Amino acid sequence: MGKKLHIIAFDVPYPPNYGGIADVFYKLKSLHEAGARIIYHCYYYKGKNPPTKELEKYCETLHYYERKSSFSKLLFSKLPYVVASRNDTILLMNVLMDPAPILIDGIQCAYWLRHEDFYSQKILFRANNIEHEYYEGLAQWEKNIFKRMYLRWEARKLRNFEWQIRHSDTILSVAKQDIPHFEQYAKTIHLPPFFDDTQDEEFIESQALEERYILFQGNLSVTENDYSAMYIVEKIAPQISHKIVIAGKKPSGRLKLAASKVKNVQLISSPSHDAMKSLIRQAHIHLLITFQQTGVKLKLLHALQSGKHIIINSKMDDSGIFAEMCEVVNDTEATVKKIEELIPIDFTKEMKDLRDEKFNAIYSNQKKAEKILGLI
């Protein structure tokens, strides 16, 4: 008989089509495969990520709660909006009816950490980011003054609310670099993100030299990714002759315009899952840079799992973990030089196997699920 575990999730994790929700879904799936008996609690918006039968495959019991949508009212709460809108009392009752350990999957669903009855059960808290720093970073890139004000307001509230996680028995930090921050509240361990770790059936050899391209991919509707893509289009692409592909969800109008003016840039808007997977596997170089150092980027894990050469900057790294598997550069000149150096170098099966060995030692979903079950 497997161990029983409550999981409280901030959203219905299906389909797992962006980084944060992918971690939630593949964590659930991996814990189920490891033998956990899961009592699942998750919030949903009407008309967005509705309840789904898909989750029934992995849960012994499944509870859905509608997230409160009175934005104007909750905006003026002392609590962060993302927390105050997830405070269903039925969830509290359902959790307290069974004394199994609790995994709170993100600060967004940590409202009931304020309730002393919770403390009688073992609590694991999943820290996806230092959330207030993440919101402050989003505010820096946001051009709309009202959205920027909201993000900064929410960041302050999240900073004040964060101390509630001191009631946790163990904090599971996505990023190794965030451990010193979270250790002020409770024992903290490094538990990297869960993701679709299905292995590709066969290794794809490097293409002919003239067909090789550089890929930047991500959710382009996120301001941070839009900024990185614009940097590549305006600063990197004009200095090289090789093809650069920018691929991702909902690119902005300004990115479309900028890409159309650079002859060696191809912008692929909202590719299908299969199309994106093919782009990742075939790209000769993955160019993944960020100007906001928060959490671990799922797109980097996908590149490490399925891609060839990878160039990142230091803000994409996590305490040196990725520096062992990627090329790290930090300015335009060094990036251009590294691209020119790697384009003619074949990425071989032997190179892939060596990287896989390092990668799987840290990022195996099975090992991460077993680590969680070992804590309860």
Beta strands, then each sheet from edge to edge (+ up, - down):
strand 1: 4-9
strand 2: 37-44
strand 3: 61-66
strand 4: 102-105
strand 5: 123-127
strand 6: 170-173
strand 7: 187-190
strand 8: 213-218
strand 9: 243-248
strand 10: 265-269
strand 11: 285-288
strand 12: 309-312
strand 13: 327-328
sheet 1: 3+ 2+ 1+ 4+ 5+ 6+ 7+
sheet 2: 10+ 9+ 8+ 11+ 12+ 13+
end
